[in-house]
Amino acid sequence: MKVLVVVGSPRVGKSTDFFADCAIAAATERGAEVEKVYLHGKHIGGCTDCHGCRATGRAMKCVLNDDMNAIYPKIVEADIIIHATPVYFWSMTAQMKSYMDRWTAFYNESWAWHDEIAERMKAKKIGVIATCGDTDTTTCDPAIDIIKKTCTFSGMKYAGEVKISTYTSIWTSDTASINAVRGLVASCF
């Protein structure tokens, strides 16, 4: 079982990264092969809607030559993907949004998966960890909704989400959130 944990936080070592590491620990305990990808520091340009990726007839052929090209195969190869993002102004980070927009290269002109990856993508389980500096964790909902709707649209299995307020808690000892993250990972196996 391959697990990919994609971290959209530009703040390495802070709360979102900590909870991503909790997910990694839970997956590793289950015997998974786990890889963590930090989007921060990577050059991932925004989708330009040029349709070049769909015109090729092959998946993962974006005309932008940047770091996303190395991430595409990791997405396809993973059985489970956990997306971890803090919430900035009621949305995912710019890094995570550019990464998600670039998933366009997985689709053909009819907005279906390219044939060569369709079965792998439909079998994939997706989870979300969203952190926010608000006591009201519904602040995370718009960010989560982007990933949830991507799953619904494309037939991937949405495993669920964990919404975490880091406003008042010392997140390294937030056992309820740590256990929720572990539960999310367990639900993917």
N, C-alpha and C positions, 0 to 999 in steps of 0.2 A: 504494500500500500504506500503510495507516494502522497505526501502532504506538502503543499506550498502555502507559506504564510507570507502575505504581501502587506508590508507596513507602509502606510501613507503619511506617517508623521515625519515632519522635518526635525523633530526633537528626539534624537537617539538617546535611549536610556531613561526616558521619562515614562509617563503612565501608559500610553498606548503601546509602547515598546515592551514595557513590563508585562502587560496582559497578552501580547503576542507571544512572549516567552513562556507564559503559563500554558498557552495553547500548544506550543512546541513541546513542552515537558509532558503534557497529557498525551500527545500523539506518539512521542518517543516511547513512553511507557507501554503503549499498545503495540509496539514493534514497528511503527511506521518509519519510513525513510523521509526525513523532513528537510526542507530547504526554506530559508528565510530570505526574502528579497526586500531590501530597503529601496523605496522609490526616491527618497531624498538623495540628492547628489547625482542622480541619473539624469541624462538628457533625454526627456521624452516629450517631443513636440506635440502640440495639439493636432487632432485630426483636421485636415483641410477640406474634407468632403470632396476630394478630387475623383473618387471612384476608381482610382488606379488599382487598389487592392482587389476590388471585385471584378475588374476587367481582365485580370490575369487568369482567372479560372482556378487559381490555387490559393490555399489558405496561407496566411502569414506573409504576404508579399506586399507590405506597405512601401510606398515610394519614399517615405522619409527614412533616411539612413541614420538611425540613432539607437539608443540603448534598448528600446522596446523590442527590437529585432532579436535580442538575446533572451528576452522574457517570454516571447510567444511560445517557443517549444516547451518551456517549463510549465506554462498554463495547460497546454495540450497533454503533456505527460502526467500531470498530477491527477490523482483520483479525488482529492479533496483540496479545496482552496479556502483558506481563511483570510478574509480581508480585514485589516485592522486600521482604523482611521480615527483621528480626533475630528471633532466637528468644529468648523470655523464658519461663523455666520450661517448657521442652519444647513450646512452642506459638508460634504467630504472635502478634504484638502485639495488644493489645485493639483498636487502631484497625483493623487488618487483619481481625480477626475480626468486628467490627461490619459492616464493608464486605462481607465474604463472606456473612454472615447475611442481609443486605439484598438479596442476589441472589434471594431468595424472590419478589420482585416480577416476576421474569421468567417465572415458572411459573404455569400454570393450576391449577384444582382437582384435576386428575389428575396433577399434578406433571410435566407435559410443558411444553415451551416454549410461550408464547403464540404463536398462529399468525402474528401479524404480524412476529415476530422469529425464528421457528424456523430458517429457512434461514441467516440471518446468524450465529446463535449456533452452529449445528452446524459451520459452516465455519471457525470461529475456532480459532486456535492459541494455546495457553497455555503459558507457561514460568514457572519460579520461580527466584529467587535468594534463598537463605537464608543468613544469616550467624549465627555463634554464637561465644561467648567460651569455647568448650570445644575442646580438641584433638581430641576425638572428634566428627566431623561427623555421626554418626548421631543426635546430639542434634537435628538439623534435621528428622529424618524425620516426627515427628508433625505439624509445621507444614506440611510439604510434602504429607503425606497428605491433608489437608483439601482442598487444591486439586486434587490428582490424582484423588481420589474424586468431586469435583464434575464433573470432565471425563468420567470414566467413566460416571457416572450420567446425564449430560445429552447425551452424544455429541459433546462438543467434542474437539478434537485436542490431546492432551497432548504438548508438544514436549520436555519434560524439565526437569531442574533442575540447579542448581549449588549445592553446599554448600561454604561457606567458613568455615574457622576463623580468627578474628581474634585468637585468644589469644596466639600468639607471633609472628605475622607483622606486618611493616609493610605494611599492605594496599595502599598506593599503589604499592609495588614488587613486589607478588605477581603476577608474570607468569603463573604457572600458572593462577591464579584469573581474572585478566583475560582470558587466552586461552580459558578455559572459558566465561566469559560471552559472549565474542564467538562462540564455537562454538554456544552455545545459540541466540543470535540468528540465526546463519547457518542453523541447522536449521529455522527458522520460515519461511524464504523459499523 
